[in-house]
Amino acid sequence: MLGAIVMFGIATSNVDIGDTAPWTWYFVMGMLFLFIMIAGHGISGRVSGFMVDA
């Protein structure tokens, strides 16, 4: 998951900044949110586990 985020960032680093910049940001934020949800599920057994406090 983190590798996909890094590879996407590297792949779009040489693209002319213009209309692609917002979509790149949305994609990376979505991937990070998905990663947090997967990590929360792995820790607490629930997808919303990242919002649970000890």
N, C-alpha and C positions, 0 to 999 in steps of 0.2 A: 504494500500500500504506500509506504513512504517512498519506496523506490519509484513508483509510478508518478508521484508528485514531483520528485526531483527530475525525472526524465522529461516530464511535460514542461517543467520550467526551463530545462536546458534546450529542449526542442523549440520553444517559443522565444528564446532569448535573442535570436538573430532576426526575428520577424519585425518588420517596421511597425512601430507603435502607432496605433490609430484605432480602427474599429475592433481590433482583436484584444486590446488591453482589458476591457471590461469582462469579456468572455473568459479570458485567462484567469482573472481574479475570481470569477464565479466558480470556475472549475476547481481551482486550488482550494477555495473555501469549502466547497462541497466534499472534496476528497478528504480534507482535514476533519470535517464534521463526521464523515463516514468512519474514518479511523478512530475518532473519539468514541463513537457509538460501539464499534467492534471491541475496543479496549474496555469500555464499560461493561459490555456483555461478558467478556472474559473474566472480569474481576468479580462482578456481582451476580452474573447469571441473567441479568435483564438488560435489554437494549437501552433503557433509560438509566442504567447503572451509573453513568457519568454524573448524574445529578444528585446521587445519594451521598449524604454525608455520613461519616462514621458515627 
